[in-house]
C-alpha cells in the first residue's frame, strides 16, 4: 500500500520513482525504481552501487526518505545478464508484463 505520492527526483542523475509504502507488517518502507528501455548487467550493477552510496542515501534523507528498503529496475528489454545479476545482488527487475526478478532484501 502506498503511504505517499510517487515522486521523481532530479539530482546527480534521475531517480524515476521514490515512494513511501507500507509493507504487509505495516512498516513504512522507501521504494526506489529506475526505468530504462534496455538494461544490461552493467546497468543493474550501476544502480546497485548508487543505492548503496552514502551520498545518495544522505540526499534521500534530506528529502525525508529513509535509505531504500525496496529497490527495483524497470526495463522494457532486460538482457540475460541483467536478469542474472539482479537475482544475484537482490535487486528486483520489472518488465511491462510484471516482475521478472523479485526484490529479495538488502543489496549484496
NUFI-754377 format. One line per 10 residues: number of its first residue (from 1); their letters; for each residue x negated, y negated, z negated of C-alpha. Coordinates in steps of 0.001 Angstrom, whole numbers, plus 500000, padded with zeros to 6 digits. Example, Ala and Ser with C-alpha at 12.3 -4.5 7.8 and 13.67 -1.06 7.14 Angstrom:
residues 2
1 = as = 487700/504500/492200; 486330/501060/492860
//
This chain:
residues 108
1 = xxxxxxxxxx = 500000/500000/500000; 498638/496591/500935; 498173/494293/497952; 497298/491236/500050; 497369/489857/503595; 494949/491115/506232; 492065/488683/506711; 489302/488441/509276; 486054/486776/508228; 483602/484875/510373
11 = xxxxxxxxxx = 480165/484504/508846; 476913/486189/509775; 478872/488052/512443; 482525/489014/512275; 484399/491276/509920; 487594/492222/511685; 489728/493207/508688; 489324/492743/504949; 492283/493527/502743; 493062/494420/499160
21 = xxxxxxxxxx = 495162/497572/498897; 496378/499909/496174; 495121/503461/496127; 497500/506291/495102; 496479/505817/491465; 497456/502126/491525; 493875/500799/491540; 493248/497766/493777; 490540/498536/496348; 488834/496494/499055
31 = xxxxxxxxxx = 489269/497902/502565; 486929/496696/505324; 487307/497562/509026; 485111/496754/512031; 486669/497056/515503; 484768/497851/518689; 485640/499016/522164; 482839/501604/522187; 480924/502982/519209; 477699/504953/519043
41 = xxxxxxxxxx = 475587/506395/516249; 473705/503072/516179; 476938/501111/515630; 478009/503344/512735; 474589/503063/511061; 474512/499287/511518; 477990/498949/509987; 476999/501154/507035; 473889/499060/506408; 475950/495901/506443
51 = xxxxxxxxxx = 478429/497338/503946; 475550/498177/501600; 473855/494789/501986; 473574/492851/498736; 474044/489563/500610; 477211/490799/502313; 478643/492030/499024; 477874/488691/497375; 479661/486846/500179; 482712/489075/499753
61 = xxxxxxxxxx = 482676/488465/496023; 482543/484685/496547; 485723/485018/498622; 487494/487012/495909; 486912/490552/497189; 485157/493361/495355; 482480/495413/497087; 484020/497565/499847; 485661/500695/498456; 487085/501955/501756
71 = xxxxxxxxxx = 485081/501426/504949; 486256/502199/508480; 485068/501630/512014; 487787/501456/514666; 486651/502286/518186; 488621/502821/521345; 485859/505101/522641; 483586/506547/519949; 480924/508900/521282; 479977/512231/519714
81 = xxxxxxxxxx = 477066/510637/517841; 479400/508091/516243; 481721/510844/515027; 478896/512959/513618; 477189/510005/511918; 480425/508668/510423; 481085/512077/508867; 477519/512349/507532; 477460/508935/505873; 481105/508821/504717
91 = xxxxxxxxxx = 482476/506033/506886; 485971/506520/508234; 486393/506436/512011; 489657/505443/513683; 490933/505562/517259; 494240/504332/518647; 495749/507782/518026; 494701/507789/514363; 491936/508905/512074; 489064/510833/513668
101 = xxxxxxxx = 486879/510993/510543; 488273/510400/507054; 486653/507931/504699; 485061/510117/502051; 483947/507727/499295; 480636/505970/498837; 478488/505465/501902; 475489/507798/501940
//
